[in-house]
Structures are given as C-alpha cells and as structure tokens.
Amino acid sequence: MSNKARNVPFFNYPYVFTSREEQFMETIRDVGRRGAFIMQKDLAEFERHLADYVGAKYAVGVANATDGLHLAVRAAGIGPGDEVLFASHTMVATAAAIYFAGATPVPVDCGPDHLIDPESVRAAITPRTKAIMPTQLNGRTANMDELLAIAEEHDLIIIEDAAQALGSKFKGKCAGTFGLAGVISFYPAKTLGAFGDGGIVFTNDEAMYRKLLLLRDHGRDEDGEVVMWGLNSRLDNLHAAILDYKLTYYDEEIARRREIARLYKTYLREVKELVLPPGPDGDPDHFDIFQNYEIEAENRDALREYLREHGVGTLIQWGGKAVHQFEKLGFTVRLPNTERLFQRCLMLPMNTSLSDEDVLYVSNTVRDFYGYPRV
C-alpha cells in the first residue's frame, strides 16, 4: 500500500445521517406530518421490536441511558443505605445513576477482558451491598455465569449497564437480559445511534416494567393519574421511529463491525507491543458487536500522537480516567488492574463508515510506529 496519508477520523458523525439521508428524511416527514412527537405508536412499536430482538419481555424507551440506569435502580427499590458494585472502567454515568438514586456506588476492578472482575466483586461485598451493575463494555458481554452465581449466593440484584452492547451475547443470551433490568444507549456514536440522546430499559419482570412506565412519565398511570413521584424521561417518538427503521438493517451493521475487527486482528496480531481485544471468531461463548476497538499499547501516548500526525483519530475513553480516579467524587479505593489499563488503553477507529482501505491504513500506520513491515 502507498505511504500517502489518509484522513481516518475516530468517528464520522455526519455519516450517521448521510449514510441513508433520503430514508431518514422520509421517516421524519411521516412523523412530523402526523404530529406524532411524544409517546405515540412509533415508540410502542419500537419498544416491542427491540424487546423481541434481544429476547426480553418488556422494553421502556427513556430519554437517555443514564436516566435508564437511574430509573432502573429506583424501580428496583435501591436507595439510601444501599451499596451498588460497579466496574470503575466505565463512564461516570454508571456511578451517577446509583448516586442520584441515593445509594452508594462502590467501584471494583476490571479483569484482562477490560470488564468487571468477579473476584473484585466478591471482595467488595458488605452487608450493605444490594446490587451489582456490570458494564457490558465495548460491545462485549461479561462472564455472566460467574456474576449470576455471586448474586444468587449473596441475594443481590443485577442491573446491567449494557449501553454499548445491543445484540452482544454471552452463551447465546443478549446483554441487558440477564438481571432484573438492563439499559441500552442510543447516543449517535453507538451501534444503534439516534440523532441525539436516547435509551431503553429491558426487563422480564412485570412489576419492574410497571414502575418504569410510571417513573419515566411524571408518575402518571394510564389514566393520567399521578400515583407516585416520577421524572420526565421519555424517548421521543421521532427518534423511536428513526431507530425502528435503523433496526431493520442493524444485523448488517454488526456484521460489518465484526469484519473490521477481523481485519484489525489479521493485520495487527503479530505486533507484540499490543494487546488486542478477542477476535470475532475466537470464543464460542461470546458474540461481540465491537462498539469500540480498545487495544492496550506500549508507549501509548507516543503511538497516539504518531497516529494523529498521520491523519488517524483515536480516543482514550472518558478523558483517560476511571471513575474512581476522579478525585472530587470522593473515592479512595485503589484498583491496580484498572489503573494500569488506563496507562495503556487506546481505541482505534471502529464504525461502519470505514472502508477496508481505511482499516489497512490505520493498521499499517501502527505497524510503522513499532517498526514492523507493512502488509
């Protein structure tokens, strides 16, 4: 391949819209001409379709995934005096959802797969522990067998932060369907992205479902009677209609991401200075959707600068800090695996706007930096 530089942004935001602009505009016109903006049939249909897609009984569209987690915690009866364990390798929103429900977020360590470490969970359990909130990160689902066993042993609730994992599976079961509730994000850069914020909560528990419906709409029941304190956190109908259309070709999107991951694995597996995520074909227990392609890299910062100089965008999640490392939040725990990871982690471009040539260029630029021959 030529050494000529390319421009490969980390994420091509205009592509979210321009990729199928005509079809999106048709959907927008349809919703607009019907005046169907809040809690109309489009939302109900999307909720049903997405619940069917993941194998959940119920789905409740909400304004964003942070709200979804917060409402799920409240609906589960978790509040002041309770502790909820979560992996510190996550966005601060995971912990904030716990905090604003009145409970105490307790950060735990991650394992080699960058996901919540079951042994760290065990070590953090106290008499106040009420729940575990695993983050199904980067499009991979944690080993839920171990977490479910811990939850059963200690009578704990599981609420999944599956914001990055729509359609990801562990042993054939979708992320977001293992515990009492699971939450997905529709942020534009997500695998199923809206044109703004949005989220959904899955549950198989009817009582939980009924509480979530009340909590997202001011505590109002089907007759409009206010029966409890609630919030205003409804997935707007326009986004629901757009997302419902995008769901019709979502499997194609995931197949392409898995192909990109396969290419990265092929081009970079001999680079000894890197730790790559598991490939899409290497583990029958996991079906990964590759929301992100997060590597570990020696001399990470210099590699990132070299990639930038050669037109390749990268990202270190959440400003390069785990949740427990934000000092003003008051955490004092030390989590060695997570802290080491944040000295090494880097995300390469991973989205369906990438061409095979883009992936090859990114990979060859990485190989150039470490002194490997180009492929």
C-alpha positions, 0 to 999 in steps of 0.5 A: 500500500502507498505511504500517502496519508489518509484522513481516518477520523475516530468517528464520522458523525455526519455519516450517521445521517448521510449514510441513508439521508433520503430514508431518514428524511422520509421517516421524519416527514411521516412523523412530523406530518402526523404530529406524532412527537411524544409517546405515540405508536412509533415508540410502542412499536419500537419498544416491542421490536427491540424487546423481541430482538434481544429476547426480553419481555418488556422494553421502556424507551427513556430519554437517555441511558443514564436516566435508564440506569437511574430509573432502573435502580429506583424501580428496583427499590435501591436507595439510601443505605444501599451499596451498588458494585460497579466496574470503575472502567466505565463512564461516570454515568454508571456511578451517577445513576446509583448516586442520584438514586441515593445509594452508594456506588462502590467501584471494583476492578476490571479483569484482562477482558477490560470488564468487571472482575468477579473476584473484585466483586466478591471482595467488595461485598458488605452487608450493605451491598444490594446490587451489582451493575456490570458494564457490558463494555465495548460491545462485549458481554461479561462472564455472566455465569460467574456474576449470576452465581455471586448474586444468587449466593449473596441475594443481590440484584443485577442491573446491567449497564449494557449501553454499548452492547445491543445484540452482544451475547454471552452463551447465546443470551443478549446483554441487558437480559440477564438481571432484573433490568438492563439499559441500552444507549442510543447516543449517535456514536453507538451501534444503534445511534439516534440523532441525539440522546436516547435509551431503553430499559429491558426487563422480564419482570412485570412489576419492574416494567410497571414502575418504569412506565410510571417513573419515566412519565411524571408518575402518571398511570394510564389514566393520567393519574399521578400515583407516585413521584416520577421524572420526565424521561421519555424517548421521543417518538421521532427518534423511536421511529428513526431507530425502528427503521435503523433496526431493520438493517442493524444485523448488517451493521454488526456484521460489518463491525465484526469484519473490521475487527477481523481485519484489525486482528489479521493485520495487527496480531503479530505486533507484540507491543499490543494487546488486542481485544478477542477476535470475532471468531475466537470464543464460542461463548461470546458474540461481540458487536465491537462498539469500540476497538480498545487495544492496550499499547506500549508507549501509548501516548507516543503511538497516539500522537504518531497516529494523529500526525498521520491523519488517524483519530483515536480516543482514550475513553472518558478523558483517560480516567476511571471513575474512581480516579476522579478525585472530587467524587470522593473515592479512595479505593485503589484498583491496580488492574484498572489503573494500569489499563488506563496507562495503556488503553487506546481505541482505534477507529471502529464504525461502519463508515470505514472502508477496508482501505481505511482499516489497512491504513490505520493498521499499517500506520501502527505497524510503522510506529513499532517498526514492523513491515507493512502488509 
